[in-house]
Amino acid sequence: QVHLAESGGGSVHAGGSLRLSCRASGNGYQYNCMAWFRQAPGKEREGVAAIYTDDTTYYDDSVKGRFTITHDNAKTTAYLQMNDLKYEDTAMYFCASRLRDRGGELVGAEYDYWGQGTQVTVSS
């Protein structure tokens, strides 16, 4: 069984920072790509950032320059460092992983496994 567990969400003021974590577990599981998505009430899910096991990264334009996705050397845990948070970043953030290689890095339908989500709230 593959399990993804997110943590690190919270409430911050605009301009603040948060660091989200996503730990992948499952006997013998090796992801090729780990990503972060977010969804605000009444809005569609959108891709935020993705990272491959070779350390290549992808970002949505709305967060580029403010958010950074990384992972541990063991490549079982992914992080999303979020700086200069804005009110518009408020959403439930989900971790996702897949075995697929390049293509659709920020497309939710391309991912196989999902976490339960962690809430990020930014006050203005």
LUMVEXVO-902399 format. One line per 5 residues: number of its first residue (from 0); for each residue x, y, z of N, C-alpha, C. Coordinates in Angstrom, 1 decimal. Example, Ala and Ser with C-alpha at 12.3 -4.5 7.8 and 13.67 -1.06 7.14 Angstrom:
0) 13.2,-5.7,7.8,12.3,-4.5,7.8,13.2,-3.3,7.8; 12.8,-2.2,7.1,13.7,-1.1,7.1,12.9,0.0,7.9
***
This chain:
0) 0.8,-1.2,0.0,0.0,0.0,0.0,0.9,1.3,0.0; 0.6,2.2,-0.8,1.3,3.5,-0.9,0.5,4.5,-0.1; 1.2,5.2,0.7,0.6,6.2,1.5,1.4,7.5,1.5; 0.7,8.6,1.3,1.3,9.9,1.4,0.7,10.7,2.5; 1.6,11.3,3.3,1.1,12.1,4.5,1.7,13.5,4.5
5) 0.8,14.5,4.4,1.2,15.9,4.4,1.2,16.4,5.8; 2.0,17.4,6.0,2.0,18.2,7.3,2.6,19.5,7.0; 2.5,20.4,8.0,3.1,21.7,7.9,2.2,22.9,7.6; 0.9,22.6,7.4,0.0,23.7,7.1,-0.3,24.5,8.3; -0.9,25.7,8.1,-1.2,26.5,9.2,-1.8,27.9,8.8
10) -1.8,28.8,9.7,-2.4,30.1,9.4,-1.2,31.2,9.6; -1.0,32.0,8.6,0.0,33.0,8.6,-0.5,34.3,8.0; 0.2,35.4,8.3,-0.1,36.7,7.7,0.5,36.8,6.4; 0.0,37.6,5.5,0.5,37.9,4.2,2.0,38.3,4.4; 2.9,37.7,3.5,4.3,38.0,3.6,5.0,36.9,4.4
15) 4.3,36.1,5.1,4.9,35.1,6.0,5.3,33.8,5.2; 5.9,32.8,5.9,6.4,31.6,5.3,5.8,30.4,6.0; 5.7,29.3,5.2,5.4,28.0,5.7,6.2,27.0,4.9; 6.4,25.8,5.6,7.1,24.7,4.9,6.2,23.5,5.1; 5.8,23.0,3.9,5.0,21.7,3.9,5.9,20.5,3.7
20) 5.5,19.4,4.3,6.2,18.2,4.1,5.2,17.1,3.6; 5.7,16.2,2.8,5.0,15.0,2.3,5.9,13.8,2.3; 5.5,12.9,3.1,6.3,11.6,3.3,5.6,10.5,2.6; 6.3,9.9,1.7,5.8,8.7,0.9,6.2,7.4,1.6; 5.3,6.5,1.8,5.6,5.2,2.4,4.9,4.1,1.6
25) 5.5,2.9,1.8,5.0,1.8,1.1,6.1,0.9,0.7; 6.0,-0.4,1.1,7.1,-1.3,0.9,7.5,-1.4,-0.6; 8.7,-1.0,-0.9,9.2,-1.1,-2.3,8.7,0.0,-3.2; 8.0,0.9,-2.7,7.5,2.0,-3.6,8.6,3.0,-3.9; 8.7,3.3,-5.2,9.7,4.3,-5.7,8.9,5.3,-6.6
30) 8.8,6.5,-6.2,8.1,7.5,-7.1,9.1,8.0,-8.1; 8.6,8.4,-9.2,9.4,9.1,-10.2,9.2,10.6,-10.1; 8.0,11.0,-9.7,7.7,12.4,-9.6,6.8,12.6,-8.4; 7.1,13.7,-7.6,6.3,14.1,-6.5,5.9,15.5,-6.7; 4.6,15.8,-6.4,4.1,17.1,-6.7,3.2,17.7,-5.6
35) 3.0,19.0,-5.6,2.0,19.6,-4.8,0.9,20.3,-5.6; -0.3,20.1,-5.2,-1.5,20.7,-5.8,-2.2,21.5,-4.7; -3.1,22.3,-5.1,-3.9,23.0,-4.1,-5.3,23.3,-4.7; -6.3,23.4,-3.7,-7.6,23.6,-4.1,-8.3,24.5,-3.1; -8.8,25.6,-3.5,-9.6,26.5,-2.7,-11.1,26.3,-2.9
40) -11.9,26.6,-1.9,-13.3,26.3,-2.0,-13.9,27.0,-3.2; -14.7,26.2,-4.0,-15.3,26.8,-5.2,-14.4,26.9,-6.4; -13.2,26.4,-6.3,-12.2,26.5,-7.4,-11.7,25.1,-7.8; -11.2,25.0,-9.0,-10.7,23.7,-9.4,-9.3,23.5,-8.8; -8.9,22.3,-8.7,-7.6,21.9,-8.3,-6.5,22.4,-9.3
45) -5.4,23.0,-8.8,-4.4,23.5,-9.6,-3.0,23.0,-9.2; -2.2,22.7,-10.1,-0.8,22.3,-9.8,0.0,23.4,-9.4; 0.9,23.1,-8.4,1.7,24.2,-7.8,3.2,23.9,-8.1; 3.7,22.7,-7.9,5.1,22.4,-8.1,5.3,20.9,-8.2; 6.3,20.5,-8.8,6.7,19.1,-9.0,8.2,18.9,-9.0
50) 8.6,17.7,-8.6,10.0,17.4,-8.6,10.2,16.0,-8.9; 11.2,15.7,-9.8,11.5,14.3,-10.2,12.7,13.8,-9.3; 12.9,12.5,-9.4,14.0,12.0,-8.6,15.4,12.4,-9.1; 15.4,12.9,-10.3,16.7,13.5,-10.8,16.8,15.0,-10.4; 15.9,15.5,-9.6,15.9,16.9,-9.1,15.5,17.9,-10.0
55) 15.0,17.6,-11.2,14.4,18.6,-12.0,13.0,19.1,-11.4; 12.7,20.3,-11.6,11.5,20.9,-10.9,10.7,21.7,-11.9; 9.4,21.8,-11.5,8.4,22.5,-12.3,7.5,23.3,-11.4; 7.2,24.6,-11.8,6.4,25.4,-11.0,5.3,26.1,-11.8; 4.2,26.3,-11.2,3.2,27.2,-11.8,3.6,28.6,-11.7
60) 3.3,29.4,-12.7,3.8,30.8,-12.8,3.3,31.6,-11.5; 2.2,31.2,-10.9,1.7,32.0,-9.8,2.6,31.9,-8.6; 3.4,30.9,-8.5,4.3,30.7,-7.3,5.8,30.7,-7.6; 6.1,30.8,-8.9,7.5,30.8,-9.2,8.2,32.0,-8.6; 9.4,31.7,-8.0,10.1,32.8,-7.3,9.8,32.9,-5.9
65) 8.6,32.4,-5.4,8.2,32.4,-4.0,8.2,31.1,-3.4; 7.9,30.0,-4.1,7.9,28.7,-3.6,9.0,27.8,-4.1; 9.5,26.9,-3.3,10.6,26.0,-3.7,10.3,24.6,-3.3; 10.3,23.7,-4.3,10.1,22.3,-3.9,11.4,21.6,-3.9; 11.6,20.7,-2.9,12.8,19.9,-2.7,12.4,18.6,-2.1
70) 13.4,17.7,-2.0,13.2,16.4,-1.3,14.4,16.0,-0.6; 14.3,15.0,0.3,15.4,14.5,1.0,16.3,13.7,0.1; 17.5,13.4,0.6,18.4,12.6,-0.1,17.9,11.2,-0.4; 17.1,10.7,0.5,16.5,9.4,0.3,15.4,9.4,-0.7; 14.9,10.6,-1.0,13.8,10.9,-2.0,12.5,10.1,-1.6
75) 12.2,10.2,-0.3,11.0,9.6,0.2,10.1,10.7,0.8; 10.7,11.9,1.0,9.9,13.0,1.5,10.1,14.3,0.7; 9.1,14.9,0.3,9.1,16.1,-0.5,8.7,17.3,0.4; 9.3,18.5,0.1,9.0,19.7,0.9,8.5,20.8,-0.1; 7.7,21.7,0.4,7.4,22.9,-0.3,7.6,24.1,0.6
80) 8.7,24.8,0.3,9.0,26.0,1.1,8.2,27.1,0.4; 7.3,27.8,1.2,6.5,28.8,0.7,6.8,30.1,1.4; 7.4,31.0,0.6,7.7,32.4,1.1,6.9,33.4,0.5; 6.8,34.6,1.1,6.1,35.7,0.6,4.6,35.3,0.3; 4.0,34.6,1.3,2.7,34.1,1.0,1.7,35.2,0.9
85) 0.7,35.0,0.0,-0.3,35.9,-0.3,-1.7,35.4,0.0; -2.6,36.3,0.2,-4.0,35.8,0.5,-4.5,34.8,-0.5; -4.1,35.0,-1.8,-4.5,34.1,-2.9,-4.0,32.7,-2.8; -3.0,32.5,-1.9,-2.4,31.2,-1.7,-3.2,30.3,-0.8; -4.2,30.9,-0.2,-5.1,30.2,0.8,-5.8,29.0,0.0
90) -5.6,27.8,0.5,-6.1,26.6,-0.1,-5.8,25.4,0.7; -6.4,24.3,0.4,-6.0,23.0,0.9,-4.9,22.5,-0.1; -3.8,22.1,0.5,-2.6,21.7,-0.3,-2.5,20.2,-0.2; -2.4,19.5,-1.4,-2.3,18.1,-1.5,-1.0,17.7,-2.1; -0.5,16.6,-1.6,0.7,15.9,-2.1,0.3,14.8,-3.1
95) 1.0,14.6,-4.2,0.7,13.6,-5.1,2.0,13.0,-5.6; 1.9,11.7,-6.0,3.1,11.1,-6.6,2.7,10.1,-7.7; 3.6,9.8,-8.5,3.4,8.9,-9.7,4.7,8.2,-10.1; 4.5,7.2,-11.0,5.7,6.5,-11.6,6.0,7.1,-12.9; 5.0,7.7,-13.6,5.2,8.3,-14.9,6.4,9.2,-15.0
100) 7.0,9.3,-16.1,8.1,10.2,-16.4,7.5,11.5,-17.0; 8.4,12.2,-17.7,8.0,13.6,-18.1,6.7,13.7,-18.9; 6.0,14.7,-18.5,4.7,15.0,-19.1,3.6,15.3,-18.1; 2.9,16.4,-18.2,1.8,16.7,-17.3,2.1,16.8,-15.9; 3.3,17.4,-15.6,3.8,17.5,-14.2,2.8,18.2,-13.2
105) 2.0,19.2,-13.8,1.1,19.9,-13.0,-0.3,19.6,-13.3; -0.6,18.4,-13.8,-1.9,18.0,-14.1,-2.3,16.9,-13.2; -3.4,17.1,-12.4,-3.8,16.2,-11.3,-4.1,14.8,-11.9; -4.7,14.7,-13.0,-5.1,13.4,-13.6,-4.0,12.5,-13.9; -2.8,13.1,-14.0,-1.6,12.3,-14.3,-1.0,11.6,-13.1
110) -1.5,11.8,-11.9,-1.0,11.3,-10.7,-1.8,10.1,-10.1; -1.1,9.2,-9.5,-1.7,7.9,-9.0,-2.1,7.9,-7.5; -1.3,8.6,-6.7,-1.4,8.6,-5.3,-1.5,10.0,-4.7; -2.4,10.1,-3.7,-2.7,11.4,-3.1,-2.8,11.3,-1.6; -2.3,12.4,-1.0,-2.5,12.6,0.4,-3.8,13.1,0.8
115) -4.0,13.3,2.1,-5.3,13.8,2.6,-5.4,15.3,2.6; -4.3,16.0,2.5,-4.2,17.4,2.4,-3.9,18.1,3.7; -3.4,19.3,3.6,-3.1,20.2,4.8,-3.5,21.6,4.4; -4.2,22.2,5.4,-4.8,23.6,5.1,-3.7,24.7,5.3; -3.7,25.6,4.3,-2.9,26.8,4.4,-3.8,28.0,4.3
120) -3.8,28.8,5.3,-4.6,30.0,5.4,-3.7,31.2,5.5; -3.9,32.2,4.6,-3.1,33.4,4.7,-4.0,34.6,4.9; -3.8,35.3,5.9,-4.7,36.5,6.2,-4.0,37.7,5.7; -4.9,38.6,5.2,-4.4,39.9,4.6,-4.3,41.0,5.6
***
